[in-house]
Amino acid sequence: QVQLVESGGGLVQAGGSLRLSCAASESIFSIGFMGWYRQVPRNERELVATISSAGAAAYAHSVKGRFTISRDNDKKAGYLQMTNLKPEDTGVYFCYAHGLRTLEVRFNSWGQGTQVTVSS
């Protein structure tokens, strides 16, 4: 099974920046669609940003202009660059991706999340 692993979370002051990474824990053939989601305790998980296999990005209105999603197809990894962070950005950030485990076997997986805390 393909396992995704997020990294890069932490504690920052309002106005600061963080860069999150998402990568597969094992060798895979390719990643297609990829997205970042976040969740606050006792709230529903919300979409933050997505990026297609071709590199087309889309963002939630609340993060547009501050966050940038990207991918590295050689490294088979995805990233979320977060700038001008606000306390409202606090939450656990999850990576989701689907792609090909091998040429003929598809996968879709979630990471276990990385905590982002923004203090005022």
Secondary structure per residue as TSV (DSSP state, phi and psi in degrees):
chain	resnum	aa	ss	phi	psi
A	1	Q	-	360.0	146.6
A	2	V	-	-86.7	127.4
A	3	Q	-	-112.9	129.3
A	4	L	E	-97.4	141.9
A	5	V	E	-127.4	123.4
A	6	E	E	-94.8	152.5
A	7	S	E	-152.0	165.3
A	8	G	-	105.3	-4.5
A	9	G	-	-71.1	169.6
A	10	G	E	167.2	-168.6
A	11	L	E	-104.8	126.3
A	12	V	E	-137.2	159.1
A	13	Q	E	-80.5	154.0
A	14	A	T	-53.8	136.5
A	15	G	T	93.0	-9.5
A	16	G	-	-82.5	-175.7
A	17	S	-	-133.0	152.7
A	18	L	E	-144.3	151.7
A	19	R	E	-123.2	116.5
A	20	L	E	-94.1	145.3
A	21	S	E	-123.7	151.3
A	22	C	E	-138.6	126.2
A	23	A	E	-145.7	154.4
A	24	A	E	-77.5	143.5
A	25	S	S	-80.0	-8.0
A	26	E	S	-136.5	167.5
A	27	S	-	-66.4	131.4
A	28	I	-	-130.2	165.2
A	29	F	S	-78.8	-46.6
A	30	S	E	-166.7	160.9
A	31	I	E	-113.8	133.8
A	32	G	E	-98.3	-108.0
A	33	F	E	-66.0	141.9
A	34	M	E	-143.5	144.0
A	35	G	E	-146.3	158.6
A	36	W	E	-115.9	136.6
A	37	Y	E	-130.4	158.6
A	38	R	E	-138.0	156.4
A	39	Q	E	-145.5	132.5
A	40	V	-	-99.6	143.3
A	41	P	T	-48.5	133.6
A	42	R	T	68.1	14.7
A	43	N	S	-121.4	161.5
A	44	E	-	-75.4	150.2
A	45	R	-	-68.2	132.9
A	46	E	E	-119.8	148.3
A	47	L	E	-73.4	134.5
A	48	V	E	-107.4	-51.4
A	49	A	E	-160.2	152.5
A	50	T	E	-134.9	157.1
A	51	I	E	-144.3	132.7
A	52	S	-	-82.2	172.4
A	53	S	T	-61.7	-26.3
A	54	A	T	-88.5	-3.6
A	55	G	-	96.2	7.7
A	56	A	-	-76.0	125.6
A	57	A	E	-109.0	149.9
A	58	A	E	-140.7	148.9
A	59	Y	E	-134.5	150.0
A	60	A	-	-65.3	146.8
A	61	H	T	-56.6	-35.8
A	62	S	T	-67.1	-19.5
A	63	V	T	-115.7	-5.2
A	64	K	T	-58.3	132.0
A	65	G	T	89.5	-12.4
A	66	R	T	-115.5	-33.3
A	67	F	E	-108.7	148.1
A	68	T	E	-133.1	122.4
A	69	I	E	-95.8	142.1
A	70	S	E	-149.3	172.2
A	71	R	E	-146.0	156.4
A	72	D	E	-128.5	103.0
A	73	N	T	-70.7	-25.4
A	74	D	T	-68.9	-42.7
A	75	K	T	-84.2	-10.4
A	76	K	T	55.0	53.6
A	77	A	E	-141.0	160.0
A	78	G	E	-127.2	158.8
A	79	Y	E	-140.8	155.0
A	80	L	E	-133.9	107.5
A	81	Q	E	-88.7	120.1
A	82	M	E	-114.6	123.9
A	83	T	-	-125.2	164.1
A	84	N	S	46.8	50.7
A	85	L	-	-64.5	144.9
A	86	K	-	-119.6	155.8
A	87	P	G	-53.5	-32.3
A	88	E	G	-66.6	-13.8
A	89	D	G	-81.6	-7.9
A	90	T	-	-59.4	136.8
A	91	G	E	161.8	179.4
A	92	V	E	-93.2	125.5
A	93	Y	E	-100.2	128.9
A	94	F	E	-116.0	140.8
A	95	C	E	-99.4	138.4
A	96	Y	E	-128.4	140.6
A	97	A	E	-153.4	151.1
A	98	H	E	-131.7	154.1
A	99	G	E	-177.3	-145.3
A	100	L	E	-118.6	121.4
A	101	R	E	-71.3	-43.7
A	102	T	E	-133.1	179.9
A	103	L	T	-55.4	-32.9
A	104	E	T	-113.3	-0.7
A	105	V	E	-118.9	115.9
A	106	R	E	-82.0	158.6
A	107	F	E	-142.7	157.7
A	108	N	E	-145.5	129.6
A	109	S	E	-145.5	153.6
A	110	W	E	-111.0	146.3
A	111	G	B	-80.4	173.8
A	112	Q	-	-90.7	-4.3
A	113	G	-	99.6	152.4
A	114	T	E	-133.8	134.5
A	115	Q	E	-78.9	132.2
A	116	V	E	-121.1	122.6
A	117	T	E	-124.5	124.0
A	118	V	E	-115.3	117.8
A	119	S	E	-92.1	150.4
A	120	S	-	-87.2	360.0
